[in-house]
Amino acid sequence: MDWIDIRSDTVTVPTPEMRKAMAEAEVGDDVFGEDPTINRLQELAAGMLGKEVGLFVTSGTMGNLLAVLTHCARGDETILGSQCHTYMYEAGGIASLGGVTPFVVPNQPDGTLSLKDVQDAIRPLDDHFPRTRLVLMENTHNRCGGVPLGVQYTRSLADLAHNNGLGLHLDGARIFNAAAAYEINVADLTGPVDSVTFCLSKGLCAPVGSVLCGSSDFIREARRIRKQLGGGMRQAGVIAAAGIIALEKMSGRLAEDHIRAKRLADGLAAAGGMVLDPGSPHTNMVFANLEEHVQVGAMQIVEMFKQRGILAHETGLRRFRFVIHYWVDDLAVNKIIQAWQDIYQEIK
Ligand SMILES: *Cc1c(COP(=O)(O)O)cnc(C)c1O
Protein backbone atom coordinates (compact mmCIF):
# COMPACT_ATOMS: atom_id res chain seq x y z
CA MET A 1 0.00 0.00 0.00
CA ASP A 2 1.17 3.53 -0.81
CA TRP A 3 0.60 5.29 2.46
CA ILE A 4 -0.08 8.99 2.67
CA ASP A 5 2.03 9.88 5.68
CA ILE A 6 1.27 13.18 7.38
CA ARG A 7 2.60 12.35 10.84
CA SER A 8 5.64 14.55 10.35
CA ASP A 9 8.01 15.92 7.71
CA THR A 10 10.68 13.69 9.26
CA VAL A 11 9.13 10.82 7.27
CA THR A 12 10.31 12.25 3.94
CA VAL A 13 12.52 9.89 1.98
CA PRO A 14 15.26 11.00 -0.40
CA THR A 15 14.33 11.92 -3.97
CA PRO A 16 15.67 9.88 -6.93
CA GLU A 17 18.06 12.76 -7.66
CA MET A 18 19.39 12.51 -4.09
CA ARG A 19 19.86 8.73 -4.40
CA LYS A 20 21.87 9.24 -7.57
CA ALA A 21 24.03 11.97 -6.04
CA MET A 22 24.61 9.75 -2.99
CA ALA A 23 25.73 6.85 -5.15
CA GLU A 24 28.16 9.05 -7.05
CA ALA A 25 29.43 11.21 -4.17
CA GLU A 26 33.13 11.87 -3.91
CA VAL A 27 34.18 11.06 -0.34
CA GLY A 28 37.13 11.22 2.03
CA ASP A 29 37.85 11.10 5.75
CA ASP A 30 35.87 13.97 7.25
CA VAL A 31 37.62 13.73 10.62
CA PHE A 32 40.69 14.81 8.62
CA GLY A 33 38.50 17.43 6.91
CA GLU A 34 39.01 15.59 3.63
CA ASP A 35 35.51 14.76 2.49
CA PRO A 36 34.94 17.09 -0.49
CA THR A 37 31.18 16.55 -0.50
CA ILE A 38 30.82 17.41 3.19
CA ASN A 39 33.06 20.43 2.71
CA ARG A 40 30.85 21.59 -0.15
CA LEU A 41 27.69 21.10 1.89
CA GLN A 42 29.13 23.01 4.85
CA GLU A 43 30.23 25.91 2.64
CA LEU A 44 26.90 26.02 0.87
CA ALA A 45 24.97 26.01 4.15
CA ALA A 46 27.13 28.68 5.77
CA GLY A 47 26.84 30.83 2.65
CA MET A 48 23.05 30.61 2.55
CA LEU A 49 22.73 31.36 6.27
CA GLY A 50 25.26 34.19 6.20
CA LYS A 51 27.64 32.51 8.66
CA GLU A 52 31.39 31.91 8.38
CA VAL A 53 31.44 28.15 8.78
CA GLY A 54 29.08 25.17 8.81
CA LEU A 55 29.43 21.81 10.55
CA PHE A 56 27.63 18.68 9.34
CA VAL A 57 26.08 16.83 12.28
CA THR A 58 24.06 13.66 12.70
CA SER A 59 20.82 15.31 13.81
CA GLY A 60 19.18 18.51 14.92
CA THR A 61 19.45 17.29 18.48
CA MET A 62 23.21 16.98 18.14
CA GLY A 63 23.45 20.41 16.51
CA ASN A 64 21.57 22.06 19.36
CA LEU A 65 23.53 20.12 21.98
CA LEU A 66 26.84 21.11 20.40
CA ALA A 67 25.71 24.73 20.27
CA VAL A 68 24.73 24.82 23.94
CA LEU A 69 27.93 23.00 24.98
CA THR A 70 30.02 25.42 22.93
CA HIS A 71 28.34 28.55 24.29
CA CYS A 72 28.17 27.30 27.89
CA ALA A 73 30.51 25.62 30.37
CA ARG A 74 29.33 23.22 33.08
CA GLY A 75 27.32 25.10 35.69
CA ASP A 76 26.28 27.83 33.27
CA GLU A 77 22.68 28.55 32.44
CA THR A 78 20.70 28.97 29.22
CA ILE A 79 17.37 30.73 28.91
CA LEU A 80 14.88 28.86 26.73
CA GLY A 81 11.17 28.47 26.08
CA SER A 82 8.83 26.14 27.95
CA GLN A 83 7.58 24.65 24.65
CA CYS A 84 10.86 24.47 22.75
CA HIS A 85 12.26 21.28 21.27
CA THR A 86 15.54 21.50 23.15
CA TYR A 87 13.72 21.60 26.48
CA MET A 88 10.94 19.14 25.61
CA TYR A 89 12.38 16.58 23.22
CA GLU A 90 16.15 16.33 23.42
CA ALA A 91 16.27 13.94 26.36
CA GLY A 92 17.65 16.54 28.74
CA GLY A 93 21.00 16.41 26.95
CA ILE A 94 22.07 19.95 27.80
CA ALA A 95 21.72 19.19 31.52
CA SER A 96 22.84 15.57 31.59
CA LEU A 97 25.76 15.83 29.16
CA GLY A 98 26.65 19.50 29.42
CA GLY A 99 25.85 20.32 33.04
CA VAL A 100 23.94 23.33 31.71
CA THR A 101 20.93 24.50 33.70
CA PRO A 102 17.85 25.39 31.68
CA PHE A 103 16.08 28.57 32.83
CA VAL A 104 12.62 28.06 31.41
CA VAL A 105 10.44 31.02 30.45
CA PRO A 106 6.96 30.57 28.96
CA ASN A 107 6.63 30.56 25.20
CA GLN A 108 3.98 33.02 24.07
CA PRO A 109 1.32 31.58 21.75
CA ASP A 110 3.16 33.13 18.79
CA GLY A 111 6.29 31.13 19.61
CA THR A 112 8.26 34.08 20.98
CA LEU A 113 9.72 34.60 24.43
CA SER A 114 8.69 37.92 25.91
CA LEU A 115 11.69 40.23 26.04
CA LYS A 116 10.76 41.18 29.59
CA ASP A 117 10.74 37.52 30.69
CA VAL A 118 14.16 37.03 29.13
CA GLN A 119 15.52 40.22 30.70
CA ASP A 120 14.19 39.14 34.11
CA ALA A 121 15.71 35.68 33.72
CA ILE A 122 19.26 37.00 33.32
CA ARG A 123 21.12 36.37 36.57
CA PRO A 124 22.98 39.14 38.32
CA LEU A 125 26.59 38.44 39.29
CA ASP A 126 26.31 36.65 42.59
CA ASP A 127 28.02 33.55 43.96
CA HIS A 128 24.62 31.98 44.57
CA PHE A 129 23.59 31.89 40.94
CA PRO A 130 24.56 29.94 37.87
CA ARG A 131 26.02 32.19 35.15
CA THR A 132 23.63 33.05 32.36
CA ARG A 133 25.42 32.54 29.05
CA LEU A 134 22.90 31.89 26.35
CA VAL A 135 19.41 32.48 25.04
CA LEU A 136 17.88 29.83 22.81
CA MET A 137 15.05 30.45 20.34
CA GLU A 138 13.20 28.20 17.89
CA ASN A 139 11.99 29.15 14.40
CA THR A 140 9.58 27.91 13.08
CA HIS A 141 8.19 27.05 16.48
CA ASN A 142 6.95 23.49 16.32
CA ARG A 143 4.76 23.20 19.43
CA CYS A 144 3.39 26.71 18.95
CA GLY A 145 1.81 25.65 15.67
CA GLY A 146 4.74 25.72 13.25
CA VAL A 147 4.62 29.48 13.54
CA PRO A 148 7.40 31.55 11.93
CA LEU A 149 9.14 34.25 13.96
CA GLY A 150 10.07 37.46 12.14
CA VAL A 151 13.26 39.39 11.47
CA GLN A 152 12.31 42.24 13.81
CA TYR A 153 11.74 39.94 16.76
CA THR A 154 14.93 38.01 16.08
CA ARG A 155 16.89 41.27 16.04
CA SER A 156 15.32 42.47 19.29
CA LEU A 157 16.11 39.22 21.06
CA ALA A 158 19.67 39.26 19.69
CA ASP A 159 20.15 42.86 20.87
CA LEU A 160 18.89 41.95 24.32
CA ALA A 161 21.21 38.94 24.50
CA HIS A 162 24.25 40.79 23.18
CA ASN A 163 23.70 43.86 25.38
CA ASN A 164 23.93 41.50 28.34
CA GLY A 165 26.98 39.62 27.10
CA LEU A 166 24.96 36.53 26.15
CA GLY A 167 24.95 34.44 23.00
CA LEU A 168 21.81 33.67 20.99
CA HIS A 169 21.36 30.22 19.48
CA LEU A 170 18.60 29.51 16.98
CA ASP A 171 17.08 26.06 16.70
CA GLY A 172 16.16 26.56 13.08
CA ALA A 173 15.18 22.96 12.36
CA ARG A 174 12.61 24.42 9.91
CA ILE A 175 14.17 27.84 9.33
CA PHE A 176 13.68 27.49 5.56
CA ASN A 177 9.94 27.14 6.18
CA ALA A 178 10.06 30.42 8.11
CA ALA A 179 11.92 32.12 5.25
CA ALA A 180 9.36 30.76 2.77
CA ALA A 181 6.48 32.03 4.93
CA TYR A 182 7.92 35.56 4.93
CA GLU A 183 9.21 35.31 1.35
CA ILE A 184 12.67 36.44 2.45
CA ASN A 185 16.18 35.02 2.32
CA VAL A 186 16.95 32.68 5.16
CA ALA A 187 20.02 34.82 5.96
CA ASP A 188 17.69 37.65 7.02
CA LEU A 189 16.42 35.41 9.82
CA THR A 190 19.77 33.92 10.79
CA GLY A 191 21.88 37.07 10.50
CA PRO A 192 21.21 38.37 14.03
CA VAL A 193 21.94 35.08 15.85
CA ASP A 194 25.35 33.74 16.88
CA SER A 195 24.71 30.13 15.94
CA VAL A 196 21.99 28.20 14.16
CA THR A 197 21.08 24.57 13.57
CA PHE A 198 18.83 23.51 10.70
CA CYS A 199 17.63 20.09 9.55
CA LEU A 200 18.29 18.69 6.09
CA SER A 201 16.11 15.71 6.85
CA LYS A 202 12.66 17.24 7.35
CA GLY A 203 10.88 19.24 4.65
CA LEU A 204 14.15 19.34 2.72
CA CYS A 205 13.91 15.54 2.20
CA ALA A 206 17.51 14.46 2.84
CA PRO A 207 17.69 11.10 4.66
CA VAL A 208 19.99 12.19 7.50
CA GLY A 209 21.69 15.20 8.95
CA SER A 210 21.64 18.77 10.13
CA VAL A 211 24.09 21.63 9.86
CA LEU A 212 25.28 23.86 12.71
CA CYS A 213 26.53 27.25 11.48
CA GLY A 214 28.41 30.03 13.22
CA SER A 215 31.71 31.88 13.37
CA SER A 216 34.90 29.99 12.58
CA ASP A 217 36.05 30.15 16.23
CA PHE A 218 32.70 28.85 17.40
CA ILE A 219 32.62 25.98 14.93
CA ARG A 220 36.24 25.01 15.70
CA GLU A 221 35.20 24.35 19.30
CA ALA A 222 31.90 22.72 18.29
CA ARG A 223 33.84 20.39 16.00
CA ARG A 224 35.97 19.28 18.94
CA ILE A 225 32.89 18.57 21.05
CA ARG A 226 31.29 16.72 18.13
CA LYS A 227 34.28 14.36 18.20
CA GLN A 228 33.94 14.02 21.96
CA LEU A 229 30.31 12.96 21.55
CA GLY A 230 31.21 10.39 18.91
CA GLY A 231 29.80 12.47 16.09
CA GLY A 232 32.97 12.58 14.00
CA MET A 233 31.96 10.71 10.87
CA ARG A 234 34.32 9.47 8.17
CA GLN A 235 33.15 9.06 4.54
CA ALA A 236 29.81 10.66 5.31
CA GLY A 237 29.85 12.48 1.97
CA VAL A 238 27.46 9.76 0.81
CA ILE A 239 24.80 11.33 3.01
CA ALA A 240 25.99 14.94 2.67
CA ALA A 241 25.44 14.61 -1.10
CA ALA A 242 21.70 14.45 -0.45
CA GLY A 243 22.03 17.52 1.78
CA ILE A 244 23.48 19.54 -1.08
CA ILE A 245 20.44 18.75 -3.22
CA ALA A 246 18.22 19.51 -0.24
CA LEU A 247 19.66 23.03 -0.15
CA GLU A 248 19.89 23.60 -3.88
CA LYS A 249 16.61 22.08 -5.01
CA MET A 250 14.30 21.70 -2.03
CA SER A 251 14.77 24.80 0.11
CA GLY A 252 13.11 26.99 -2.54
CA ARG A 253 9.96 24.90 -2.93
CA LEU A 254 8.59 24.87 0.64
CA ALA A 255 5.94 27.50 -0.14
CA GLU A 256 4.21 24.73 -2.12
CA ASP A 257 3.86 22.71 1.08
CA HIS A 258 2.43 25.75 2.84
CA ILE A 259 -0.18 26.22 0.11
CA ARG A 260 -1.18 22.56 0.35
CA ALA A 261 -1.35 22.77 4.14
CA LYS A 262 -3.75 25.69 3.75
CA ARG A 263 -5.86 23.73 1.28
CA LEU A 264 -5.98 20.78 3.68
CA ALA A 265 -6.99 23.09 6.55
CA ASP A 266 -9.75 24.68 4.45
CA GLY A 267 -11.01 21.26 3.44
CA LEU A 268 -11.11 19.95 7.00
CA ALA A 269 -12.82 23.10 8.26
CA ALA A 270 -15.44 22.89 5.50
CA ALA A 271 -16.14 19.24 6.32
CA GLY A 272 -16.82 20.11 9.97
CA GLY A 273 -16.00 18.18 13.14
CA MET A 274 -12.60 19.82 13.60
CA VAL A 275 -11.72 23.29 14.80
CA LEU A 276 -8.46 24.64 13.48
CA ASP A 277 -6.16 26.54 15.79
CA PRO A 278 -6.47 30.27 15.11
CA GLY A 279 -4.28 31.16 12.13
CA SER A 280 -3.39 27.52 11.41
CA PRO A 281 -1.56 26.66 9.26
CA HIS A 282 1.25 29.19 9.56
CA THR A 283 3.62 27.02 7.52
CA ASN A 284 3.46 23.29 6.73
CA MET A 285 1.61 22.12 9.86
CA VAL A 286 -2.11 22.04 10.43
CA PHE A 287 -3.20 21.92 14.08
CA ALA A 288 -6.82 21.10 14.91
CA ASN A 289 -8.99 19.91 17.78
CA LEU A 290 -12.09 17.78 17.54
CA GLU A 291 -15.30 19.72 17.99
CA GLU A 292 -16.88 19.24 21.39
CA HIS A 293 -19.83 17.20 20.15
CA VAL A 294 -17.58 14.57 18.49
CA GLN A 295 -17.85 11.46 20.65
CA VAL A 296 -14.82 9.62 19.29
CA GLY A 297 -11.27 10.34 20.48
CA ALA A 298 -8.26 11.28 18.38
CA MET A 299 -6.55 7.90 18.73
CA GLN A 300 -9.56 6.11 17.33
CA ILE A 301 -9.74 8.57 14.46
CA VAL A 302 -6.08 7.93 13.70
CA GLU A 303 -7.05 4.25 13.34
CA MET A 304 -9.87 5.17 10.97
CA PHE A 305 -7.48 7.25 8.86
CA LYS A 306 -5.13 4.28 8.80
CA GLN A 307 -7.85 2.02 7.40
CA ARG A 308 -8.08 4.56 4.57
CA GLY A 309 -4.35 4.52 3.80
CA ILE A 310 -3.48 7.64 5.75
CA LEU A 311 -0.96 7.78 8.57
CA ALA A 312 -1.89 10.62 10.89
CA HIS A 313 -0.76 11.46 14.38
CA GLU A 314 -2.65 12.70 17.41
CA THR A 315 -0.93 15.17 19.72
CA GLY A 316 -3.57 14.99 22.44
CA LEU A 317 -6.74 13.11 23.35
CA ARG A 318 -8.71 15.32 20.95
CA ARG A 319 -5.96 17.02 19.02
CA PHE A 320 -4.06 16.48 15.77
CA ARG A 321 -1.03 17.81 13.95
CA PHE A 322 -1.02 17.13 10.20
CA VAL A 323 2.24 17.86 8.42
CA ILE A 324 2.56 18.51 4.69
CA HIS A 325 5.81 17.75 2.86
CA TYR A 326 7.28 16.94 -0.56
CA TRP A 327 5.66 13.50 -0.76
CA VAL A 328 2.13 14.82 -0.17
CA ASP A 329 0.81 16.12 -3.49
CA ASP A 330 -2.52 17.70 -4.43
CA LEU A 331 -4.14 14.33 -5.02
CA ALA A 332 -3.05 13.18 -1.56
CA VAL A 333 -4.53 16.31 0.01
CA ASN A 334 -7.83 15.55 -1.74
CA LYS A 335 -7.74 12.00 -0.40
CA ILE A 336 -7.13 13.18 3.17
CA ILE A 337 -10.04 15.62 3.00
CA GLN A 338 -12.27 12.92 1.48
CA ALA A 339 -11.20 10.46 4.19
CA TRP A 340 -12.10 12.95 6.92
CA GLN A 341 -15.49 13.62 5.30
CA ASP A 342 -16.18 9.87 5.32
CA ILE A 343 -14.94 9.37 8.88
CA TYR A 344 -16.97 12.31 10.14
CA GLN A 345 -20.14 11.00 8.47
CA GLU A 346 -19.52 7.68 10.20
CA ILE A 347 -19.01 9.04 13.71
CA LYS A 348 -21.26 12.06 13.97
C1 LIG B 1 13.13 17.88 14.53
C2 LIG B 1 13.52 19.01 15.37
C3 LIG B 1 14.81 19.10 15.92
C4 LIG B 1 15.87 18.05 15.73
O1 LIG B 1 15.41 16.78 15.69
P1 LIG B 1 16.33 15.54 15.24
O2 LIG B 1 15.31 14.48 15.13
O3 LIG B 1 17.32 15.32 16.30
O4 LIG B 1 16.98 15.89 13.94
C5 LIG B 1 15.11 20.22 16.64
N1 LIG B 1 14.22 21.20 16.82
C6 LIG B 1 12.98 21.16 16.30
C7 LIG B 1 12.07 22.30 16.50
C8 LIG B 1 12.59 20.05 15.57
O5 LIG B 1 11.35 20.01 15.07
The ligand as an ORCA input file, in Angstrom:
! r2SCAN-3c Opt
* xyz 0 1
  C      13.129     17.884     14.530
  C      13.516     19.011     15.374
  C      14.808     19.097     15.923
  C      15.865     18.053     15.731
  O      15.413     16.784     15.693
  P      16.330     15.535     15.240
  O      15.309     14.482     15.129
  O      17.323     15.322     16.300
  O      16.978     15.885     13.935
  C      15.111     20.221     16.637
  N      14.218     21.198     16.818
  C      12.984     21.156     16.297
  C      12.069     22.304     16.504
  C      12.586     20.055     15.569
  O      11.353     20.014     15.067
*
